[in-house]
Amino acid sequence: MKKVGIILAMDEELEAVAHHLQNATRKKVFELVFHSGRIGNCDCVLVKCGIGKVNAARTTQVLIDHFKVDTVFNIGVAGGVANDLNIGDIVVGTTLVQHDFDITSFGHEKGYISGVGRFLRTDETLLEMIKTVSQSDDFRQIHIREGVIASGDIFCTDRHMSQKIHDKFDALCVEMEGASIAQVCHLCGIPFMVLRSISDIPNGNNEIDFAQFLQTSSDIVAKMLVKILELSK
């Protein structure tokens, strides 16, 4: 990885990574603030996209066009929908899907996008790097799962809805940006990786859990990203 783009939705997620950035500079493009510098062995560009799929997709394209990154990471927090996930666990997105994309009226499965497909697969080289990092001493005590991350323009608080998303897509967690970033990267031929730390679980109290554990979960997943960049050649 020569030049890495890192997209985050919220200030807390950005700050968890930004303090690792060495020799940082800032540049504004279309009112988006891009932070350039170095983490580990990689030149990096960090940017906060804002919440939601349109914000994320727009930011991804600006990042690719203006900064010529060759790899894109999206990291942050997510709501767990698999029964064996708890707050602070990490989910590695092997595949991404937009759970709210629906053209089933035309005979397609839920989540299918014309010209793209239903699931977007993460780059295999990046997945191998994750496996190496997961086995390091820093992460032996953290529960790490690999699987489907489902994105949609919904902050999922309803247990019934979260169960439907889990059952329909075999999803481990839900968030609001990853799959749209994956789609733009796929269309531009850029390898991508989505990493999420669980900040809440649909349980009737997850708005409270989210606020309480946002920073802690952001720090956990930022630590994993930094380790990946430090090991990268």
FIKOLZA-1660 file (N, C-alpha, C; in steps of 0.1 Angstrom, whole numbers, plus 5000, padded with zeros to 4 digits):
% residues 233
   i   px   py   pz ch aa at
   1 5009 4988 5000  A  M  N
   1 5000 5000 5000  A  M CA
   1 5009 5012 5000  A  M  C
   2 5008 5020 4989  A  K  N
   2 5016 5032 4989  A  K CA
   2 5009 5045 4994  A  K  C
   3 4996 5046 4991  A  K  N
   3 4989 5057 4996  A  K CA
   3 4975 5052 5000  A  K  C
   4 4971 5054 5013  A  V  N
   4 4959 5048 5019  A  V CA
   4 4949 5059 5022  A  V  C
   5 4937 5058 5018  A  G  N
   5 4926 5066 5022  A  G CA
   5 4919 5060 5033  A  G  C
   6 4915 5068 5043  A  I  N
   6 4908 5063 5055  A  I CA
   6 4896 5072 5057  A  I  C
   7 4884 5066 5056  A  I  N
   7 4871 5073 5057  A  I CA
   7 4864 5070 5070  A  I  C
   8 4860 5080 5077  A  L  N
   8 4853 5079 5090  A  L CA
   8 4841 5087 5089  A  L  C
   9 4830 5083 5096  A  A  N
   9 4818 5090 5096  A  A CA
   9 4817 5102 5106  A  A  C
  10 4823 5100 5117  A  M  N
  10 4821 5109 5129  A  M CA
  10 4834 5115 5134  A  M  C
  11 4833 5126 5142  A  D  N
  11 4844 5132 5148  A  D CA
  11 4852 5122 5157  A  D  C
  12 4845 5115 5165  A  E  N
  12 4851 5106 5175  A  E CA
  12 4859 5095 5167  A  E  C
  13 4854 5090 5156  A  E  N
  13 4861 5080 5149  A  E CA
  13 4873 5086 5142  A  E  C
  14 4872 5098 5137  A  L  N
  14 4883 5105 5131  A  L CA
  14 4895 5108 5141  A  L  C
  15 4891 5113 5152  A  E  N
  15 4901 5116 5162  A  E CA
  15 4908 5104 5167  A  E  C
  16 4902 5093 5168  A  A  N
  16 4909 5081 5173  A  A CA
  16 4920 5077 5163  A  A  C
  17 4919 5080 5151  A  V  N
  17 4930 5077 5141  A  V CA
  17 4940 5089 5140  A  V  C
  18 4934 5101 5139  A  A  N
  18 4942 5113 5136  A  A CA
  18 4954 5116 5145  A  A  C
  19 4953 5112 5158  A  H  N
  19 4964 5115 5167  A  H CA
  19 4976 5106 5164  A  H  C
  20 4974 5096 5155  A  H  N
  20 4985 5087 5151  A  H CA
  20 4992 5093 5139  A  H  C
  21 4986 5103 5133  A  L  N
  21 4991 5108 5120  A  L CA
  21 5004 5117 5122  A  L  C
  22 5015 5114 5116  A  Q  N
  22 5027 5122 5117  A  Q CA
  22 5028 5132 5105  A  Q  C
  23 5034 5143 5109  A  N  N
  23 5036 5154 5099  A  N CA
  23 5023 5158 5091  A  N  C
  24 5013 5159 5099  A  A  N
  24 4999 5161 5093  A  A CA
  24 4998 5175 5087  A  A  C
  25 4991 5175 5075  A  T  N
  25 4987 5187 5069  A  T CA
  25 4972 5186 5065  A  T  C
  26 4965 5197 5063  A  R  N
  26 4951 5197 5060  A  R CA
  26 4948 5204 5047  A  R  C
  27 4938 5199 5040  A  K  N
  27 4934 5205 5027  A  K CA
  27 4919 5203 5026  A  K  C
  28 4912 5214 5022  A  K  N
  28 4898 5214 5021  A  K CA
  28 4894 5212 5006  A  K  C
  29 4885 5203 5003  A  V  N
  29 4880 5201 4989  A  V CA
  29 4865 5199 4990  A  V  C
  30 4858 5208 4984  A  F  N
  30 4843 5208 4984  A  F CA
  30 4838 5207 4998  A  F  C
  31 4844 5215 5007  A  E  N
  31 4841 5216 5021  A  E CA
  31 4843 5204 5029  A  E  C
  32 4850 5194 5023  A  L  N
  32 4855 5182 5031  A  L CA
  32 4869 5185 5035  A  L  C
  33 4873 5182 5047  A  V  N
  33 4886 5185 5053  A  V CA
  33 4894 5171 5052  A  V  C
  34 4905 5171 5045  A  F  N
  34 4914 5160 5043  A  F CA
  34 4927 5162 5051  A  F  C
  35 4930 5152 5059  A  H  N
  35 4942 5152 5068  A  H CA
  35 4952 5143 5062  A  H  C
  36 4963 5148 5057  A  S  N
  36 4974 5140 5051  A  S CA
  36 4986 5139 5060  A  S  C
  37 4992 5127 5060  A  G  N
  37 5004 5125 5068  A  G CA
  37 5008 5110 5067  A  G  C
  38 5015 5106 5077  A  R  N
  38 5020 5092 5076  A  R CA
  38 5017 5084 5089  A  R  C
  39 5013 5072 5087  A  I  N
  39 5010 5063 5098  A  I CA
  39 5018 5050 5095  A  I  C
  40 5027 5046 5104  A  G  N
  40 5035 5034 5101  A  G CA
  40 5043 5036 5088  A  G  C
  41 5042 5027 5079  A  N  N
  41 5049 5027 5066  A  N CA
  41 5041 5033 5055  A  N  C
  42 5030 5039 5058  A  C  N
  42 5020 5043 5047  A  C CA
  42 5018 5058 5047  A  C  C
  43 5017 5064 5036  A  D  N
  43 5012 5078 5034  A  D CA
  43 4997 5076 5035  A  D  C
  44 4990 5085 5043  A  C  N
  44 4976 5083 5046  A  C CA
  44 4969 5096 5044  A  C  C
  45 4956 5095 5040  A  V  N
  45 4947 5107 5039  A  V CA
  45 4934 5103 5046  A  V  C
  46 4932 5110 5057  A  L  N
  46 4920 5108 5065  A  L CA
  46 4909 5118 5062  A  L  C
  47 4896 5114 5062  A  V  N
  47 4886 5124 5060  A  V CA
  47 4873 5119 5067  A  V  C
  48 4866 5129 5073  A  K  N
  48 4853 5126 5079  A  K CA
  48 4842 5128 5068  A  K  C
  49 4834 5118 5065  A  C  N
  49 4824 5118 5054  A  C CA
  49 4811 5123 5059  A  C  C
  50 4808 5122 5072  A  G  N
  50 4794 5124 5077  A  G CA
  50 4787 5111 5076  A  G  C
  51 4775 5111 5083  A  I  N
  51 4767 5098 5084  A  I CA
  51 4759 5096 5071  A  I  C
  52 4758 5083 5067  A  G  N
  52 4749 5080 5056  A  G CA
  52 4756 5076 5044  A  G  C
  53 4749 5069 5035  A  K  N
  53 4755 5063 5023  A  K CA
  53 4758 5073 5013  A  K  C
  54 4750 5083 5011  A  V  N
  54 4753 5093 5001  A  V CA
  54 4765 5101 5005  A  V  C
  55 4766 5106 5017  A  N  N
  55 4778 5113 5022  A  N CA
  55 4790 5104 5020  A  N  C
  56 4789 5092 5023  A  A  N
  56 4801 5083 5022  A  A CA
  56 4805 5080 5008  A  A  C
  57 4796 5078 4999  A  A  N
  57 4799 5076 4985  A  A CA
  57 4805 5088 4979  A  A  C
  58 4799 5100 4981  A  R  N
  58 4805 5112 4976  A  R CA
  58 4819 5115 4981  A  R  C
  59 4822 5113 4994  A  T  N
  59 4835 5115 4999  A  T CA
  59 4845 5105 4993  A  T  C
  60 4841 5093 4991  A  T  N
  60 4850 5083 4985  A  T CA
  60 4854 5087 4972  A  T  C
  61 4845 5092 4963  A  Q  N
  61 4849 5095 4950  A  Q CA
  61 4858 5108 4950  A  Q  C
  62 4856 5117 4959  A  V  N
  62 4864 5129 4960  A  V CA
  62 4878 5125 4964  A  V  C
  63 4879 5116 4974  A  L  N
  63 4892 5111 4979  A  L CA
  63 4900 5104 4968  A  L  C
  64 4893 5096 4960  A  I  N
  64 4900 5088 4949  A  I CA
  64 4905 5098 4939  A  I  C
  65 4896 5107 4935  A  D  N
  65 4899 5116 4924  A  D CA
  65 4910 5126 4927  A  D  C
  66 4910 5132 4939  A  H  N
  66 4919 5143 4943  A  H CA
  66 4931 5138 4949  A  H  C
  67 4932 5127 4956  A  F  N
  67 4943 5122 4963  A  F CA
  67 4950 5110 4958  A  F  C
  68 4944 5104 4948  A  K  N
  68 4950 5092 4941  A  K CA
  68 4954 5081 4950  A  K  C
  69 4946 5078 4960  A  V  N
  69 4949 5067 4969  A  V CA
  69 4948 5054 4962  A  V  C
  70 4956 5044 4966  A  D  N
  70 4955 5031 4960  A  D CA
  70 4948 5020 4968  A  D  C
  71 4944 5024 4981  A  T  N
  71 4937 5015 4990  A  T CA
  71 4928 5024 4998  A  T  C
  72 4916 5019 5001  A  V  N
  72 4907 5026 5010  A  V CA
  72 4902 5018 5022  A  V  C
  73 4903 5024 5034  A  F  N
  73 4898 5017 5046  A  F CA
  73 4886 5026 5051  A  F  C
  74 4876 5019 5055  A  N  N
  74 4865 5026 5062  A  N CA
  74 4864 5019 5076  A  N  C
  75 4866 5027 5086  A  I  N
  75 4866 5021 5100  A  I CA
  75 4856 5030 5108  A  I  C
  76 4852 5024 5119  A  G  N
  76 4843 5031 5128  A  G CA
  76 4835 5021 5137  A  G  C
  77 4824 5025 5141  A  V  N
  77 4815 5016 5150  A  V CA
  77 4803 5011 5142  A  V  C
  78 4797 5001 5149  A  A  N
  78 4785 4995 5142  A  A CA
  78 4776 4989 5153  A  A  C
  79 4764 4986 5149  A  G  N
  79 4755 4979 5158  A  G CA
  79 4756 4964 5155  A  G  C
  80 4758 4956 5165  A  G  N
  80 4758 4941 5163  A  G CA
  80 4744 4935 5161  A  G  C
  81 4743 4926 5152  A  V  N
  81 4731 4919 5150  A  V CA
  81 4732 4904 5151  A  V  C
  82 4745 4899 5152  A  A  N
  82 4747 4885 5155  A  A CA
  82 4747 4883 5170  A  A  C
  83 4741 4872 5174  A  N  N
  83 4739 4869 5188  A  N CA
  83 4752 4868 5196  A  N  C
  84 4763 4864 5190  A  D  N
  84 4775 4862 5197  A  D CA
  84 4784 4874 5198  A  D  C
  85 4779 4886 5194  A  L  N
  85 4787 4898 5194  A  L CA
  85 4784 4907 5206  A  L  C
  86 4794 4913 5212  A  N  N
  86 4792 4922 5223  A  N CA
  86 4799 4935 5220  A  N  C
  87 4796 4945 5228  A  I  N
  87 4803 4958 5227  A  I CA
  87 4818 4956 5228  A  I  C
  88 4825 4962 5219  A  G  N
  88 4840 4962 5219  A  G CA
  88 4845 4951 5210  A  G  C
  89 4837 4942 5205  A  D  N
  89 4841 4932 5195  A  D CA
  89 4844 4939 5182  A  D  C
  90 4853 4933 5174  A  I  N
  90 4856 4938 5161  A  I CA
  90 4850 4929 5150  A  I  C
  91 4844 4935 5140  A  V  N
  91 4839 4928 5128  A  V CA
  91 4848 4932 5116  A  V  C
  92 4853 4923 5109  A  V  N
  92 4860 4924 5097  A  V CA
  92 4851 4921 5085  A  V  C
  93 4848 4931 5077  A  G  N
  93 4839 4929 5066  A  G CA
  93 4845 4921 5054  A  G  C
  94 4842 4908 5053  A  T  N
  94 4847 4901 5042  A  T CA
  94 4838 4904 5030  A  T  C
  95 4825 4907 5032  A  T  N
  95 4816 4912 5021  A  T CA
  95 4807 4923 5027  A  T  C
  96 4803 4931 5018  A  L  N
  96 4795 4943 5022  A  L CA
  96 4782 4942 5013  A  L  C
  97 4771 4946 5020  A  V  N
  97 4758 4946 5013  A  V CA
  97 4750 4958 5017  A  V  C
  98 4742 4964 5008  A  Q  N
  98 4732 4975 5012  A  Q CA
  98 4719 4968 5015  A  Q  C
  99 4716 4967 5028  A  H  N
  99 4704 4960 5032  A  H CA
  99 4691 4967 5028  A  H  C
 100 4691 4980 5025  A  D  N
 100 4679 4988 5022  A  D CA
 100 4678 4990 5007  A  D  C
 101 4686 4984 4999  A  F  N
 101 4685 4986 4984  A  F CA
 101 4675 4975 4979  A  F  C
 102 4665 4980 4973  A  D  N
 102 4653 4970 4970  A  D CA
 102 4648 4972 4956  A  D  C
 103 4652 4963 4947  A  I  N
 103 4645 4963 4934  A  I CA
 103 4640 4949 4932  A  I  C
 104 4634 4943 4943  A  T  N
 104 4628 4930 4942  A  T CA
 104 4616 4930 4932  A  T  C
 105 4610 4941 4930  A  S  N
 105 4599 4942 4920  A  S CA
 105 4603 4937 4906  A  S  C
 106 4616 4938 4903  A  F  N
 106 4621 4934 4890  A  F CA
 106 4628 4920 4890  A  F  C
 107 4625 4913 4901  A  G  N
 107 4629 4899 4901  A  G CA
 107 4643 4897 4908  A  G  C
 108 4648 4907 4914  A  H  N
 108 4662 4906 4920  A  H CA
 108 4660 4904 4935  A  H  C
 109 4671 4898 4941  A  E  N
 109 4671 4896 4955  A  E CA
 109 4673 4910 4962  A  E  C
 110 4668 4911 4975  A  K  N
 110 4670 4923 4982  A  K CA
 110 4685 4925 4984  A  K  C
 111 4689 4938 4981  A  G  N
 111 4703 4942 4982  A  G CA
 111 4710 4941 4969  A  G  C
 112 4704 4935 4959  A  Y  N
 112 4710 4935 4945  A  Y CA
 112 4711 4948 4939  A  Y  C
 113 4722 4952 4933  A  I  N
 113 4724 4965 4927  A  I CA
 113 4728 4962 4912  A  I  C
 114 4721 4968 4903  A  S  N
 114 4723 4965 4889  A  S CA
 114 4737 4969 4885  A  S  C
 115 4744 4960 4878  A  G  N
 115 4758 4963 4873  A  G CA
 115 4768 4961 4884  A  G  C
 116 4764 4958 4896  A  V  N
 116 4773 4956 4907  A  V CA
 116 4772 4942 4914  A  V  C
 117 4759 4938 4916  A  G  N
 117 4756 4926 4923  A  G CA
 117 4751 4928 4937  A  G  C
 118 4750 4918 4944  A  R  N
 118 4744 4918 4958  A  R CA
 118 4754 4921 4968  A  R  C
 119 4765 4913 4968  A  F  N
 119 4776 4914 4978  A  F CA
 119 4789 4919 4971  A  F  C
 120 4796 4927 4978  A  L  N
 120 4809 4932 4974  A  L CA
 120 4820 4926 4982  A  L  C
 121 4829 4920 4976  A  R  N
 121 4840 4912 4983  A  R CA
 121 4852 4921 4986  A  R  C
 122 4857 4920 4998  A  T  N
 122 4869 4927 5002  A  T CA
 122 4881 4921 4996  A  T  C
 123 4891 4929 4993  A  D  N
 123 4904 4925 4987  A  D CA
 123 4910 4914 4996  A  D  C
 124 4915 4903 4989  A  E  N
 124 4920 4891 4997  A  E CA
 124 4933 4894 5004  A  E  C
 125 4941 4903 4997  A  T  N
 125 4954 4906 5004  A  T CA
 125 4952 4914 5017  A  T  C
 126 4942 4923 5017  A  L  N
 126 4939 4930 5029  A  L CA
 126 4933 4920 5040  A  L  C
 127 4926 4911 5036  A  L  N
 127 4920 4901 5045  A  L CA
 127 4932 4893 5052  A  L  C
 128 4942 4889 5044  A  E  N
 128 4953 4882 5049  A  E CA
 128 4961 4890 5059  A  E  C
 129 4962 4903 5056  A  M  N
 129 4969 4912 5066  A  M CA
 129 4961 4913 5079  A  M  C
 130 4948 4913 5078  A  I  N
 130 4940 4913 5090  A  I CA
 130 4942 4900 5099  A  I  C
 131 4943 4889 5092  A  K  N
 131 4946 4876 5099  A  K CA
 131 4959 4877 5107  A  K  C
 132 4969 4883 5100  A  T  N
 132 4982 4884 5107  A  T CA
 132 4981 4893 5119  A  T  C
 133 4974 4904 5118  A  V  N
 133 4972 4914 5129  A  V CA
 133 4964 4907 5140  A  V  C
 134 4954 4900 5137  A  S  N
 134 4945 4894 5147  A  S CA
 134 4952 4884 5156  A  S  C
 135 4963 4878 5150  A  Q  N
 135 4971 4868 5158  A  Q CA
 135 4982 4874 5167  A  Q  C
 136 4983 4888 5166  A  S  N
 136 4994 4894 5174  A  S CA
 136 4989 4895 5188  A  S  C
 137 4999 4897 5197  A  D  N
 137 4995 4898 5211  A  D CA
 137 4986 4909 5215  A  D  C
 138 4986 4920 5207  A  D  N
 138 4977 4932 5210  A  D CA
 138 4963 4928 5209  A  D  C
 139 4959 4918 5201  A  F  N
 139 4945 4915 5198  A  F CA
 139 4940 4901 5202  A  F  C
 140 4949 4894 5209  A  R  N
 140 4945 4881 5214  A  R CA
 140 4933 4881 5223  A  R  C
 141 4931 4892 5230  A  Q  N
 141 4920 4892 5240  A  Q CA
 141 4907 4898 5234  A  Q  C
 142 4908 4902 5222  A  I  N
 142 4896 4909 5215  A  I CA
 142 4889 4899 5206  A  I  C
 143 4876 4898 5208  A  H  N
 143 4868 4889 5199  A  H CA
 143 4867 4895 5185  A  H  C
 144 4872 4888 5175  A  I  N
 144 4872 4893 5162  A  I CA
 144 4864 4883 5153  A  I  C
 145 4855 4889 5146  A  R  N
 145 4847 4880 5136  A  R CA
 145 4848 4885 5122  A  R  C
 146 4848 4876 5113  A  E  N
 146 4848 4880 5099  A  E CA
 146 4835 4876 5093  A  E  C
 147 4830 4885 5084  A  G  N
 147 4817 4881 5078  A  G CA
 147 4811 4893 5071  A  G  C
 148 4798 4893 5070  A  V  N
 148 4790 4903 5062  A  V CA
 148 4787 4915 5071  A  V  C
 149 4790 4927 5065  A  I  N
 149 4786 4939 5071  A  I CA
 149 4775 4945 5063  A  I  C
 150 4764 4949 5069  A  A  N
 150 4752 4954 5061  A  A CA
 150 4750 4969 5064  A  A  C
 151 4749 4976 5053  A  S  N
 151 4748 4991 5054  A  S CA
 151 4734 4996 5050  A  S  C
 152 4729 5006 5056  A  G  N
 152 4716 5012 5052  A  G CA
 152 4715 5025 5059  A  G  C
 153 4706 5034 5053  A  D  N
 153 4703 5047 5059  A  D CA
 153 4693 5046 5070  A  D  C
 154 4696 5037 5080  A  I  N
 154 4688 5035 5092  A  I CA
 154 4697 5033 5104  A  I  C
 155 4694 5040 5115  A  F  N
 155 4701 5036 5128  A  F CA
 155 4692 5026 5134  A  F  C
 156 4696 5014 5134  A  C  N
 156 4687 5002 5137  A  C CA
 156 4686 5000 5152  A  C  C
 157 4674 5003 5157  A  T  N
 157 4671 5002 5171  A  T CA
 157 4661 4990 5174  A  T  C
 158 4655 4986 5164  A  D  N
 158 4644 4976 5166  A  D CA
 158 4649 4962 5164  A  D  C
 159 4647 4953 5174  A  R  N
 159 4652 4940 5174  A  R CA
 159 4647 4932 5163  A  R  C
 160 4634 4934 5159  A  H  N
 160 4628 4926 5148  A  H CA
 160 4635 4930 5135  A  H  C
 161 4638 4943 5133  A  M  N
 161 4645 4947 5121  A  M CA
 161 4659 4941 5120  A  M  C
 162 4666 4942 5131  A  S  N
 162 4680 4937 5132  A  S CA
 162 4680 4922 5129  A  S  C
 163 4670 4915 5134  A  Q  N
 163 4670 4900 5132  A  Q CA
 163 4667 4897 5117  A  Q  C
 164 4658 4905 5111  A  K  N
 164 4655 4903 5097  A  K CA
 164 4668 4906 5088  A  K  C
 165 4675 4916 5092  A  I  N
 165 4688 4919 5084  A  I CA
 165 4698 4908 5086  A  I  C
 166 4699 4903 5098  A  H  N
 166 4708 4892 5101  A  H CA
 166 4704 4879 5093  A  H  C
 167 4691 4876 5093  A  D  N
 167 4686 4864 5087  A  D CA
 167 4687 4865 5071  A  D  C
 168 4684 4877 5066  A  K  N
 168 4683 4879 5051  A  K CA
 168 4697 4878 5045  A  K  C
 169 4707 4884 5052  A  F  N
 169 4720 4886 5046  A  F CA
 169 4731 4879 5054  A  F  C
 170 4728 4871 5064  A  D  N
 170 4738 4865 5073  A  D CA
 170 4747 4876 5079  A  D  C
 171 4742 4888 5081  A  A  N
 171 4750 4899 5086  A  A CA
 171 4754 4898 5100  A  A  C
 172 4766 4902 5103  A  L  N
 172 4771 4903 5117  A  L CA
 172 4768 4916 5123  A  L  C
 173 4768 4927 5116  A  C  N
 173 4765 4940 5121  A  C CA
 173 4759 4949 5111  A  C  C
 174 4754 4961 5116  A  V  N
 174 4748 4971 5107  A  V CA
 174 4754 4984 5109  A  V  C
 175 4756 4992 5099  A  E  N
 175 4761 5006 5100  A  E CA
 175 4755 5013 5088  A  E  C
 176 4761 5025 5085  A  M  N
 176 4754 5034 5075  A  M CA
 176 4763 5039 5064  A  M  C
 177 4775 5033 5062  A  E  N
 177 4784 5038 5052  A  E CA
 177 4791 5028 5044  A  E  C
 178 4795 5017 5050  A  G  N
 178 4805 5008 5045  A  G CA
 178 4803 5003 5031  A  G  C
 179 4790 4998 5028  A  A  N
 179 4788 4992 5015  A  A CA
 179 4787 5002 5004  A  A  C
 180 4784 5015 5007  A  S  N
 180 4784 5025 4996  A  S CA
 180 4799 5028 4993  A  S  C
 181 4807 5029 5003  A  I  N
 181 4822 5031 5000  A  I CA
 181 4827 5019 4992  A  I  C
 182 4823 5007 4996  A  A  N
 182 4827 4995 4988  A  A CA
 182 4823 4996 4974  A  A  C
 183 4811 5001 4972  A  Q  N
 183 4806 5001 4958  A  Q CA
 183 4814 5011 4949  A  Q  C
 184 4817 5023 4955  A  V  N
 184 4825 5033 4947  A  V CA
 184 4839 5027 4945  A  V  C
 185 4845 5021 4955  A  C  N
 185 4858 5015 4953  A  C CA
 185 4858 5004 4942  A  C  C
 186 4848 4996 4943  A  H  N
 186 4846 4985 4933  A  H CA
 186 4845 4991 4919  A  H  C
 187 4837 5001 4917  A  L  N
 187 4836 5007 4904  A  L CA
 187 4848 5014 4899  A  L  C
 188 4857 5019 4908  A  C  N
 188 4869 5026 4905  A  C CA
 188 4881 5016 4905  A  C  C
 189 4879 5004 4908  A  G  N
 189 4890 4994 4908  A  G CA
 189 4900 4996 4919  A  G  C
 190 4895 5001 4931  A  I  N
 190 4904 5003 4943  A  I CA
 190 4901 4993 4954  A  I  C
 191 4911 4986 4959  A  P  N
 191 4909 4977 4970  A  P CA
 191 4904 4984 4982  A  P  C
 192 4895 4977 4989  A  F  N
 192 4889 4984 5001  A  F CA
 192 4888 4974 5013  A  F  C
 193 4887 4979 5025  A  M  N
 193 4884 4971 5037  A  M CA
 193 4876 4979 5046  A  M  C
 194 4866 4973 5052  A  V  N
 194 4857 4979 5062  A  V CA
 194 4859 4972 5075  A  V  C
 195 4863 4979 5086  A  L  N
 195 4864 4974 5099  A  L CA
 195 4855 4981 5109  A  L  C
 196 4848 4974 5117  A  R  N
 196 4839 4980 5126  A  R CA
 196 4840 4974 5140  A  R  C
 197 4840 4983 5150  A  S  N
 197 4839 4978 5164  A  S CA
 197 4825 4980 5169  A  S  C
 198 4820 4970 5176  A  I  N
 198 4806 4971 5181  A  I CA
 198 4804 4981 5192  A  I  C
 199 4795 4990 5190  A  S  N
 199 4793 5001 5200  A  S CA
 199 4779 4999 5207  A  S  C
 200 4770 4991 5200  A  D  N
 200 4757 4989 5206  A  D CA
 200 4751 4977 5199  A  D  C
 201 4740 4972 5206  A  I  N
 201 4733 4960 5201  A  I CA
 201 4718 4964 5203  A  I  C
 202 4710 4962 5192  A  P  N
 202 4695 4965 5193  A  P CA
 202 4689 4958 5205  A  P  C
 203 4686 4966 5216  A  N  N
 203 4681 4960 5228  A  N CA
 203 4671 4970 5235  A  N  C
 204 4667 4980 5228  A  G  N
 204 4658 4990 5234  A  G CA
 204 4666 5001 5241  A  G  C
 205 4679 4999 5244  A  N  N
 205 4687 5009 5250  A  N CA
 205 4699 5013 5242  A  N  C
 206 4699 5009 5229  A  N  N
 206 4711 5010 5221  A  N CA
 206 4715 5025 5218  A  N  C
 207 4705 5034 5218  A  E  N
 207 4709 5048 5217  A  E CA
 207 4718 5052 5228  A  E  C
 208 4715 5048 5240  A  I  N
 208 4723 5051 5252  A  I CA
 208 4736 5044 5251  A  I  C
 209 4736 5031 5248  A  D  N
 209 4749 5023 5246  A  D CA
 209 4758 5030 5236  A  D  C
 210 4752 5034 5225  A  F  N
 210 4760 5040 5214  A  F CA
 210 4767 5052 5219  A  F  C
 211 4760 5061 5226  A  A  N
 211 4767 5074 5231  A  A CA
 211 4777 5070 5241  A  A  C
 212 4775 5060 5249  A  Q  N
 212 4784 5057 5260  A  Q CA
 212 4797 5050 5255  A  Q  C
 213 4796 5042 5245  A  F  N
 213 4807 5034 5240  A  F CA
 213 4813 5038 5227  A  F  C
 214 4808 5049 5221  A  L  N
 214 4813 5054 5208  A  L CA
 214 4828 5056 5209  A  L  C
 215 4833 5063 5218  A  Q  N
 215 4847 5066 5218  A  Q CA
 215 4856 5054 5221  A  Q  C
 216 4851 5046 5231  A  T  N
 216 4859 5033 5234  A  T CA
 216 4860 5024 5222  A  T  C
 217 4848 5022 5215  A  S  N
 217 4848 5013 5203  A  S CA
 217 4856 5019 5192  A  S  C
 218 4856 5032 5190  A  S  N
 218 4864 5039 5180  A  S CA
 218 4879 5037 5182  A  S  C
 219 4883 5038 5195  A  D  N
 219 4897 5036 5198  A  D CA
 219 4902 5022 5195  A  D  C
 220 4893 5012 5198  A  I  N
 220 4896 4998 5196  A  I CA
 220 4899 4995 5181  A  I  C
 221 4890 4999 5172  A  V  N
 221 4892 4997 5158  A  V CA
 221 4903 5005 5152  A  V  C
 222 4905 5017 5157  A  A  N
 222 4916 5025 5153  A  A CA
 222 4929 5019 5156  A  A  C
 223 4930 5012 5167  A  K  N
 223 4942 5005 5171  A  K CA
 223 4945 4994 5161  A  K  C
 224 4935 4987 5157  A  M  N
 224 4937 4976 5147  A  M CA
 224 4942 4982 5133  A  M  C
 225 4936 4993 5129  A  L  N
 225 4940 4999 5116  A  L CA
 225 4955 5003 5117  A  L  C
 226 4959 5010 5128  A  V  N
 226 4972 5015 5129  A  V CA
 226 4982 5003 5129  A  V  C
 227 4978 4992 5135  A  K  N
 227 4987 4980 5135  A  K CA
 227 4989 4975 5120  A  K  C
 228 4978 4975 5113  A  I  N
 228 4978 4970 5099  A  I CA
 228 4988 4979 5091  A  I  C
 229 4987 4992 5093  A  L  N
 229 4995 5002 5085  A  L CA
 229 5010 5001 5090  A  L  C
 230 5012 4998 5102  A  E  N
 230 5026 4996 5107  A  E CA
 230 5033 4983 5101  A  E  C
 231 5025 4973 5098  A  L  N
 231 5030 4961 5093  A  L CA
 231 5031 4961 5077  A  L  C
 232 5024 4971 5071  A  S  N
 232 5024 4971 5057  A  S CA
 232 5037 4975 5051  A  S  C
 233 5040 4970 5039  A  K  N
 233 5053 4973 5032  A  K CA
 233 5050 4981 5020  A  K  C
% end
